[in-house]
Amino acid sequence: MNPSLKALQLKARHQVYTLLSGNNLSKLHGEGYDFSELREYQMGDDIRKINWTITAKLGKPYIKELHANRELSVVVAALMDGSLYFAQDNAKQKKLTEVATLLSYAAQYNGDIFTGLGYTQKETLLAPPTKQLFHIEHFSERLYEYPLLGTALDVQNALKDLFARLHKASLLFIVGDFLEETDLSLLAQKHEVIAVIIRHREEEFPRKQGEITLEDPRHNNRIDTYFGRKSILRYRARLEENDTRLAAHFARYDIRSVKILTDEDPVAKLLNLFR
């Protein structure tokens, strides 16, 4: 295994087992199985809940009530293509992997069911529903090492596939850079959706470059240009327009979101999300 990836996983696991312990990922609850109490049967109660032993002893029908348990279906879906391949150190793909790994370890620590999906142009990287560290860490490894340069994901088709795959209401994390239109409305009708936006600081606050060759990491196109103050202002205006539209979409469909820059520690931001 790549030593850098192993270090990332060890750091993430340590943070989860120390800083995240006791912070459940959501208020969502599943169908209960833990015994709570017995009470007399009332008209309209499910007869399958009747405790026949107690009913026979007391001469009246009694039913068994159950607590809702805390087991969640936690799904992390990563939207991945060449747009993550930004700057020299490929920091966005690494940060996306770190966030996905933290969330998967947190689900495993809480005893929840974790499912991972990494959507790329050519294939879907899948961690089947699991509580096993092996599947979680294999998923993390594939996210970290998958070659993305020169690939372009059809985001809306990926989201349609995600909706078709998820049959159980889930706590669903969509992780990506959200630099193009992303419609999560259909998923938000069925699941508790949280958008995790991964950006590089220089994407948010670009510097003057002067004469420069820019390369599109999705299509491998190159352009020679002058990147100065006016270029920065035009770029910032388009980015702000995109993010304003994105924020309005999230607010309309009650989708929580958090932005994590590649030079930030994601743990604090994730903790704030669940407080």
Buried (B, 14 or more C-beta within 10 A) or exposed (E): EEEEBEEBBEBBBEBBEEBBEEBEBBEBEBEBEEEEEBEEBEEEBEEEBBBEEBBEEEEEBBBBEBEEEBBBBBBBBBBBBBBBBBEEEBBBBBBBBBBBBBBBBBBBBBEBBBBBBBBBBEEEBEBEBBBEEEBBBBBBBBBBEBEBBBBBBEBEEBBBBBBEEBEEEBBBBBBBBBBBEBEBEBBBEBBBBBBBBBBBEBBEEBEEBEEEEEEEBBEEEEEEEEBEEEBBEEEEEEBEEBBEEBEEBBEEBEBBBBBBBBEEEBBEBBEEBBE
